[in-house]
Amino acid sequence: MATHTIAVLPGDGIGQEVTPEAVRVLRAVGKRAGVTFEFEEALIGGAAIDATGTPLPPETLALCRKADAILFGAVGGPKWDHLPQESRAERGLLALRKELDLYANLRPAICFPMLIDASPLKRSVVEGTDLMVIRELTGGLYFGEPRGRESFADGGERAINTMAYTTREIERVARVAFDVARKRRKRLASVDKANVLVVSQLWREVVTRLARDYPDVALEHVLVDNCAMALVHKPTHFDTIVTENTFGDILSDEAAILAGSMGMLPSASLGPAAAGGRNVGLYEPVHGTAPDIAGKGVANPLAAILSAGLLLRYSLNMTAAAAWVEAAVQRVLEQGRRTGDIAKPGEKVLGTREMSDHVVHELEG
């Protein structure tokens, strides 16, 4: 019987509530598939600051390096917002991405037919939406140098962030995007701001050159402002989108309204083996810590559960098992099961645990 070690990092806020539900789902999958999962939990983010004084303890990083995959919750919250920028809870996740070289972030956004009315957009706009945003994750403004703040004699200050990309950084995430597009509907939109930014001009040149290696994939270049507008005007125009770190952060969160809720959006952060098979990836819901509902047991666990499905697909090559998870979620939604974020007025609202119970029941049945 195969054994897989999964590092479990619940983090903060609702991450501590939805991550255990994803673990339950993986246990059900393991039982059905005849596979053993060994789960090892560690601290990160605010919880790690409280316990150790640092957002990414060395033992957490060591566990992640040896694991087959990482199941992640969320980090951050008002409790730690007063800390210096480099010591805040979010730095734990940023450092983990950098240390493990998790450069390609895959964020699917699917409008499930039964959740069309959960989106604030018109049915005619969102119906049929099924897109994948691929965000470069270890470069750009988030990591570029120089960065920081400086003070002037007159009491004023200057803050600096640098958007920087090398040809290699662009090439590797673009190859992931072309490979993903090739397995989907063979259409790739590369998003940049080449009419203003020099770094985007290089981005466009590199992606255009790589397109010669993928003649079966139709490539288009889209300015980021036009893409932001099109996502809420004609999202079905897109299949696969690739873009740099900051643009990808914003656009993938915008795509949440297409799915009806941030609680429906999973993600996978992949490293150097992303284009060629198994790798130690990090899998997380994109909804953040949601301090306003943390501790109430009402958070939607489906994004975390779908992230576990991506873990099965991309890190463990268990594609059939990933399909089981996705099908179980769809059946539960078809049955009318709803958490508060996706419920219509008058519908029965389930809590975090109850919603997960139904997914587990479908997997076991």
Buried (B, 14 or more C-beta within 10 A) or exposed (E): EEEBBBBBBBBBBBBBBBBBBBBBBBBBBBEEBEBEBEBEBBBBBBBBBEEBEBBBBEEBBEBBEEBBBBBBBBBBBEBBEEBEEEEBBBBBBBBBBBEBBBBBBBBBBBBBEBBBEBBEBEEEBBBEBBBBBBBBBBBBBBBBEEBEEEEEEEEEEEEEBEBBBEEEBBBBBBBBBBBBBBEBBBBBBBBBBBEEBEBBBBBBEBBEEBBEEBEEBBBEBBBBEEBBEBBBEEBBBBBBBBBBBBBBBBBBBBBBBBBBBBBBBBBBBBBBEBBEEEBBBBBBBBBBBBBEBBEEEBBBBBBBBBBBBBBBBBBBEBEEBBEBBBEBBBBBBEEEBBBBBBBEEEEEBBBBEBBBBBBBEBBEE
